Amino acid sequence: MRRRDRHDIAMAILKIAKLPIRKTHLMSEVGLSYVQVQKYLDLMTKNGLIENLRTKRRMHDKILFKTTEKGCNFITKLELAEKLW
């Protein structure tokens, strides 16, 4: 597997999270560790690219992550920039 740039990883996370997804599923889909995914999610949440969705499941809450409209626009702009290369 080739070494990925930060924007490649960010775009993969945003694309996968277009539908709500749990952190563990996101980790396996993107191929990152818990610590790595947490850093990206914290940064993207802080910048409004991804949002936390909290749902009630029996005795505990289930936290899902979903790409925001701003995140979808970010994907579009990154794809456009890649086409220019």
N, C-alpha and C positions, 0 to 999 in steps of 0.2 A: 504494500500500500504506500502510495506516495505521501510525502509530508504535505499537510494542508495548511493554507494560510488562514489567519483569523477570520477574514471575510468569507472564505469558503465554508468554514464551520458555522459561522453565524447564519449564513444563507441556508445551510442544510437544516439547522434547528428551526428557523422560521418557516421553511417549506413544510417540514414534518408537522409542525404545530399549527398548521392552518385549521386542522380539526383538533379539538381538545385532547390532550395526551398527558399521561402520568409521567413523572420524572424518570422512573425506572425504564419505561418503554422508550422514552426519548434517549436515554443513555445507550441502550442497546442499538437503536436505529442509527444513531450518529456515531457510535463507537468511541465514546469518551467515558472517563471515570466519573464517579460521583462529584469529586472535587472540581474537575474541569467543567462539567455541566453546570454545577452550582455557580461558578464564576461567570459563565456566559449568561445564565438566566438572571443573575443579580444585575449585571450590566444592562441587559436588554430590557428588564423590567424597569430599571431606573430611567432608561431613555424612552420608555413608552412603546417599545417594539413588540413586547409580549406582555400578557396579563395573566394573573392568577385567578382561577375560578375555584371557589370552594363549594363543595356539595356535601350534604349530610349523608353518611353511610352508616347505618346501624349505630354503633357506639362512638365512632370517630369520624372526623371530616376527611374527605377525599380531595386532594388538591390537584387540579389539572392546570395545564399551561396552554394558552392559545395565542396565536399571532393576532395583533391588533391591526387596524386599518393602516396605521403608520408603518407597521412592520411589513404589510403587503406592498405598500408603496416603496419601501426600502428594497424589497426583493426585486421589484420591477426596475428600479434604478441600477441595482448591482448587475442584473442581467444585461441591461443596456450597456453598461460600462464594459462588461466582459466581451460583448460583441465588437466593441471598438478595438480591442486588443487583437 
